[in-house]
């Protein structure tokens, strides 16, 4: 039986699950149990996967074209390369119409990521349900499967009980690694009284350790729990340090934008446009970015921090290409230094606080986008309707010329940055600017 992965990638999460099930793949959850926000999570994960796969294929295509290979030579090169990358299982055959044939039809890497993120989405919904019942069941017990596949560190947590508001759950709440099957069970006071271990606390036993990340010897600080009985330090696997019920969707959104900053500009623009169409994801990114902006504005001190706040639309990327402009990245970044510059006191044209609280959705749905020509430093002007005002806000995006943005050297940040803001009362002024040209939307 065949699986058409190209077709599956175009489906909504519900239909994708039904499609894989129709091909004989079983999923250990009921899709109906996943909340609306989890649907957005799954859609975001699909966008990240799609971007990763297409980026790898695009990179391979570039090398193939540079080497002048024939179509048959390219096929022999591409499939082994994707096998080494982990996207294709060994022994798969590609039919002439692009379908994959073989005993193991779903690439293991996609399967692992799909299952893990589905589990994260399910556990996020589980976390919310547990929180709603803390008056009756305030004690949470970590439960591991306890079979031959259970990690020793996860098995060591089996049966341990902490209060629902123990800060340790910020990192201990499963899943704690790829294919983690652990869960959390809520207990009443009577059940706790009969528990063989009893209630514990992570206070005084939370530690910060440097965890390896990636293959370049880099590390990052993560919070772990030191078992007072054994001295063993438990930390979630790399990439699993967040409680899925706390900000997981926002984390996925940031992950998408960070991946997009390193991807082909056109592919990244397409992936972000499709994925940010999920209202729950936009809301989560708005909330987190708005909170960060409020903190920066309150502290009034630049620390070299930044946030990815959006990406160019594919139509804008195409319009720029028609004009001979190809940015290093499609991702738009707001740095704390630029934020403080455009929001300083008595700045003419300063935008209202309500605008900054919805910056991500504003950049996603502007009224119009204009290209302002310049021999060396062209910019994009995003035009917005301001709430409770007849005037319009304008945000300037710089860094369009490849290699000219300071952010381009940082793999985490896109080359495009928010550089200036303004408020205008007459949009007709743009029509009389010889160097301004609408490339998306309209002014009238």
N, C-alpha and C positions, 0 to 999 in steps of 0.2 A: 504494500500500500504506500502511496506517495504522499509527501508533504511538500506543498509549494510555499517555501518560506517567504518569497517575495509577496505572495498574496496574503499570507498571515500577517505580515508587517503592516498592511493597510487596514486591518480590521480594528474595530473597537475592542476593548478588553473582553467584554462579554462574548462577542462573536469569536474572538481569538480562542478563548477557552473552549467554546463549543466546537470550533473547527479542530483543535488538537484532540479533543475527546472523540470526535467522529473518526479520527485516525487511529484510535486505540490508546491514547495517552490519558491516564487517570490523574486527577488532582485531588489531594487530600484535604479539600475544604469545599464549603458551599459558597459560590460566588455571591449569593444573595446575602450572606452574613457580613460582607464587607461594606462598610459605610460609604457614603458618597465621596468623602474626602479620599478614601482609599482607592476609589475608581480613578481619581486624579493622580494618585500616587502611581498606580499601575500604568496609566497613560504616560506619565512623565518618565517612568523607567523604560517604557517602550521607545520613547523619543531618544533617550540616552543610548539605548542599544542600537537603534537605527543609525544614529550619528556615528557611533563607534564602528559599526560594520561598514557603513558607506565610506567613512574616512579611510579605513584600511584598504578597501577596494580602490578608492580614488588614488591613494598613494601607490598601490601596485600598478594601476593603470598608467600613471605618470612614468614609472620606471620602464614599463613595457613599451610605451610609445618612444621613450628616449632611446631604447635599444633597438627600435625598428623591427620588433618581432611580428611574425604573421599571426593570424587569428588562432591557428592550431597551436603555434608555439606559446601564445598567450594563455590558452587554456591549460597547457601543461605547466605553466608557471604559476598561474593564479590559484588553482585549487590546492596544490601543495603548500603555497604560502598561507592561505586561509586555514589550512589544517594546522600549520605550525603556530598560527596566531590563536588557535583554539576555537575558531568559529565553526569549523567543519570537523565532523568525526572521521576517523580513519576508515578507509574502505568505501566511502560514499561515492556514488557515481552521479554525474550531472547529465540529465537527458538533454536532447536538443532544444527542448522548450524551457529549459532552466530549472526543471524540478530535480529534487534530490532523491535518489533511490538507494536502498540498502536496509539492513536490519536495524541500524540505529539511525533513525531519520532526523531526530532533533539534535542538533549540535550540543554537546555536553556543556559548553560554556554558556550558551543561551539558556539551556535548561536549568543550570545551577543558579544563574542570576535571576531568571524568571521565578523559580521556586522561592529563592531567598527573599526577593522583594515582595512577593505575594505573602510570604510568612510575616514580613515586617508590616505590611498593610493590615493583615489580619490581627496581629498583636497590637497594633495601634488602636484598632477598634476594640479589642479586648481590654486594653488599658482604660479606655474611656468608660466602658461598662463597669469595670472594677471600681473606678473612681466614683461612679454614681451610687455605689452601694457601700461606701465606707462607714456609714453610720451603723450598719448591721454587721459588716465584715471588714474591720479595720486592719486585720493582720494578713499579710501576704506571704505565701509559702512558695519558694522556688521549687519547681518540679522538673527533673530530667527524666528521660525515657529509661535510662539505666539498662541498656543492652550493650552488645559488643561494639556498637558504632558510637557510643557516647564518649565524648572527650573526657579525659580524667578530670580536668579543671571544672567542667560542667557537672560531672558526677559529684565532685566535692561540695557543690552548692545544693545538691538535692536535699530537700527537707528543711533547709534553713528558713527561718521565719523572721521578717522585719515588718515594722509598721509601714502602712501605705505611704506615709509622709517622710520616711527615712530617706535622706539624700542619696543613699547608696543605690536606690532604684534608678537614679538618673543614668547609671552606667550598667547596672546588673540586669535590668529588665530585658528579657530575650526579644528577638534572637541576638545571640552573641557571637555569631560567625556564620560562614556559609553552611547551608544545610543544617543549621541548628534547629532542633525539634523541641527545645525546652519551652516551658510555659509557666504561668503563675496561677496559683489557686488561692482564693480568698477564704479566710477562716473567721468564725465567730469567736467570742470570748470563751464559750464553753469548749469549742474545738481546740483552742489554744491551751486551755487548762489540761487537756488530755494529751497534748503533743509531747513526744519524748525528749525533744531538745529544748523547746520553749522559745520565748521571744529573745532576739538578739538585736544589737544596734551596730551600724557601721561607724558611728561616731568614734573618733580616736583611732580608727583602723583604716580610714581612707588614706591612700598614699598616691603620690604622683610619680610616675615612672616614664622613661623615654622608650617609646615603642618603635621598632623598625617599621618603615613605611616605604614600599616600593623596592626597587632592586639597586638603587644607587647609594646605599648606605645611609640614607637620610632617616631621621627619627622625628617623632613628635611627642609632646607631653600628653599623657592620658591619665585619667583617674582610675585607680584600681582599689581593690579591697584586700587587706591582709587578714587572712583567717587567724583569729587569736589562738585557735587550738593547734594549728599545724604550722603557722608562720608562712604558709603558701600565699603568694600574691596572685589574685585573679584579676585579669584585665580582658575585656572583650577583644576579639580579633580586630586587626586594622580595618577601619571603615565601619565598625559597629559600636562606636563609643557613645552614640546617642540613643536615648530612650525613644523607641519608635512612636510613642504616644505624645512626645514633646518635640514639636518642630521638625518632624521627619519629612513632611511634605516640603517645607521651606528648604531643608537640607538638600532634598532631591533637586529642587529648582536651582539652587546655587551650583549643585554638581553639574546640572545640564549646562548652565552658563559657563562654568569653568572649562568643561570639555569643549564647548563651542568656541571658546577663545583660542584653542589650539587647533581647531579643525579648519578645513577648507571654508573660505568665506561664504560661498554660495550654499554649501551643505549646512553650515551652521545657521545661516539665516532661515533656511527652510525648516530645520528642526525646531528652532526656538519659536518661530511663528506658529507652527502646528501645535506645539506643546503648551505654550502660554495661553492658548485658546481655552484652557480649562479654568473656569472662574475660581475654583478652590485654590489652584496653584497661584494665580494672580493675587488673590487675597492674602495667602500665606507670605508671598514675597513682599507685597506692600507692607504688611504688618511688621515683618522683620526689618526691612529697609527703613521704614518710618521710625522704628524704635532706635535703630543705629543713628539715623540722622538727628533725632532728638538728643541723643547722648552727646554726639559731636558738637552740636550747637550749644548745648548746656556747658560743656567743658571748655569750649573755645580754644582748643589746642590740637594742632595736627600731630599725629603720631605715625604717619605713613600708612594708615589703614585705607581700605577701599571696599566698595561693594559693586559687583556686577548688577546693573539695573535694567538691562534689556539688550536688544540686538537689532540690527538693521533688518528691514523687511526684504524678502527676495526681490521684489520689484525695484526697491531702491538700489540694491546691489547691482541689478541689471542696468539701471539707469546710469549709475556711476561708471560701470564698465563701458557703456556706450560713449562716455565722455573721457575715456582713457584713464579712469581713476579706479585702482584696485587696492582697498585697504588691507592691512596685514590681518585683520580680524573683523568679524561682524559684531562682536560683543561691545556694548557700551558700558563704561565704568565711571563711577563717581568716586573721586578720592576725597579724603577728609580735608586736604589742603584747598582743593577747588571749592568744596562745599562752604568752608569758612570764608573763602574769598567772595563768593557770590551772595552770601547771606550776611555780610558784615553790616553794622549799623549805618543808617543814612545812605545806603547804596541806592542810587537811582535805578528804578525798574526792578527792585527786589520782589520776588514772587511771594505770595502769602503762604503761611505755614500749612494751610489745608492742601496746597498743591504738593508739597514735599511728602505729605503723608500717603499720597497715592502716586508717587513718582513712577513706579514700575508700570502700572496700568496706563498712566498718561503717555509714557513713551511707546507703549504697545498700541494705543489708540489715539494718536494725535489728530487734530483737524487736518493738518497738511504738513508736508515735509518739503523744504526748499533746499536747493543746491546753490550755494553762493560761490561763484567762480573766483579764483585767485591764482596768479601764476605759481605760487609756491605753497600757500596755506589755505586751500579751499575748506569750507565748513558746510555742515548741514544745519539748517534751522528748523526745529520742531515747533509747530504752532499749535496752541491749545486754547480752548474756550475756558475761561476761569469761572468758577462757581460764584453766583451772586454778583456778577460783574458783566458789564457790556464790553469789557476790554479783553484782550487776548494775551496770553503768556507766550514767551519765546525762549527756547533753550537751544544754545549753540553747541554742536558736537564737532570737536576737532580731532585730528589724527587720521585724516582720510588718506594722506599720501604715505605709501608703504615706507616703513623705517624711520618716520619722523616723529613718532610718539615715544615718549619715555617709557610708557607702559608696555610697549611691544616686546621689550626684552624680558618681561616677567611672564612666566608661563601661566600664571594665575589670572592675569588681568588682560582685558582686551585692549587693542591699540586705540580705540575710540574713547574719548573722555568728554564729560560735561565740562565746558570751559567758561560759559557766560550765560546770563539770563537777562530778560528784559520784559517790560509790559508795554504793549502798543494799543492805541485807540483806533487806529485807522489801517485796516489791512490793505487798502488801496495803495499805500506807500510802497508795499512790496512789488506791486505791479509796475511801478515806475522805476524800479531799480534794474538797470540793464544787466547787472551781474547775478540777479536772483532768478531762479527758475524752479517752478513746482515740479517735483519728481514723484510725489505721491499725494493723494487726496486733492482737496481744492480749497481755495481761499474764500470764494463766494458762497 
